[in-house]
Amino acid sequence: MASQGNSLSERISRWHVLVSNLQDGIATVPHVADDLKELQGLLGQARALESEQEDLRSQLRKATTNLRGLGKQGDAVRGRLGASLRGKLGFSDETLIKFGFKPRPTIRRGKSKSAPATQAPTAPESKAVVAAPAAPNAT
C-alpha cells in the first residue's frame, strides 16, 4: 500500500484501501456514510478513467507503429521518384531543387599549368654571381 506518495495512482490506491476497510466498520461511524458514498463514486470514476487512459495508450502505440511503417514506405517511394527524376533530368540539374532533391555539385578544378597565359616579369639584374671553381679531378 502506498501511504506516502503524491502520485495520482498512489492517491487512488489510498482511496481504495479506505473505502474497502471502512465498508466493514461503517456501523461504528455512521456519520461518515455520506462521505464514504461520495468517495466510492469518485473511486469508480477514477478507475474508469485509468482504464480509458490505458486503452488510449494502447491506441497510441498502435498509431505510432503504423506511422513509422508509413514513414518507411513514403521514404522508399520518395527515393524511387528521386532516382527517376535524376535519371530524366540529370544528376546535377538545378531543377531537382524544386522537387526537394539536392543536385550533385559541379566540380570546379583549377586551371592547368601547361600553358602559362602571360610571361612572368623578370627581376632587375643586380650583381652577378661568381661560380666557385670546380674541383680538380684526381684521376
N, C-alpha and C positions, 0 to 999 in steps of 0.2 A: 504494500500500500504506500502511496506517495503522500506523506503527511507534511512535506515541507515545500515542494516545488511550486512555482507560479505558472507553469505552462498550462495551457488550456486542458490538455489531456489529463494532467495531474489533478487539476481542479475538478474536472468531471468525475474522475475516479473517487475523489473525496466525497462528492455528492452521492455517488452510488453507495459507498460504504455507509454514509449517514442514513440514507433512505432505507437500505436493506436492514440495518441494525435497529433503526427507530420504529420500523413497522411492527417488530415483535414486541416492543415495550411501549406502544402508544397508549396503553391503558394507564400507565403510571404518570404520563404527562399529556393529558388530553388537550391542554391549551395550545399545543403546537401542531394540532391536526391540520389546521388550515395552511400553515407554512409548509408542512410536510407534503400536503397535496400539491401545492404550488411547485415545490422542488421536484416532485415526481414528474410533473408536466414538463418542467424545464429540462430534466434529465432525459425524458423521452425525445424532446425536440433536439437536444444536443446529440444524442445517439443517432438520430435520423440524419442530421446534418453531417456527422462524421462519416456515416455510410455513404452519403451522397458525395462527399469530398473524395473518398477513396474511389468511387466509381468514376469521378471526373479525372482523377489522377491516372486511372487505367486508360481512359479515353485519350488523355494527353500523351501517354506513352505510345499508344497505337498511332495517333496522328503524327507524332514525331517520327516514328519508324516509317510511316507512309511518305512523309515529306522528304526524308532522307533518300528513300528509294526514287521518288520523283526527281530529286536533285541529280542523282546519278544518271538517270535516263535523260534528263534535259541536257546535262553536260555532254553526254555521248552524242546526242543529236546535234548540239551546237558544234561539236568537233567535226562531225561529218559535213555540216554545212560550211564550216570554215575551210575544210580541205577542198571542198568543191569550188568555193569562191576563189581560193588561192590557185587552183588548177585552171580556172577560167580566166581570172584577171592577171595572174602572175603574183609571185611571192612578194615583190617589192612595190606593187601598185598602191598608190595613196588612197584609192577608193576603198580599200579594206578598212580604213579608219571609220568610215561612215557606218560600217556594219559591226564595229566593235572589235576588230581584229588589228593586231599590230603588224604593219608591213615589215618585211625584212629590211634592215638598214643597208643602204648602199655603201660599199666600202670605198673610201677615198684614200688612195695611196699617193705618196709623194712623187714628184716628178723624177724621171730617170736622169742620171747624171752623165749619160753617154755623150751628149752634145751640149756643151755649155752655150747659153744664149749670148752672153757678152764676154769679152776678154777682161780678165781682172786687171786693174791698173797696176803698173809697175812702180815700185818704190824708188825714190831717187837714190842713185848710187852714191855711197859715201866712200869710205876708204876701202881699198882693195885688200882682200885677204891674201896674205902670202902663204903659200903652201909650204909645209915642212919638207925638207929634203928627204928623199926616200932612203931607206936603209940599204947599205951595200949588200949584195948577195954574197954569201960565203960558200961558193961552190968551187 
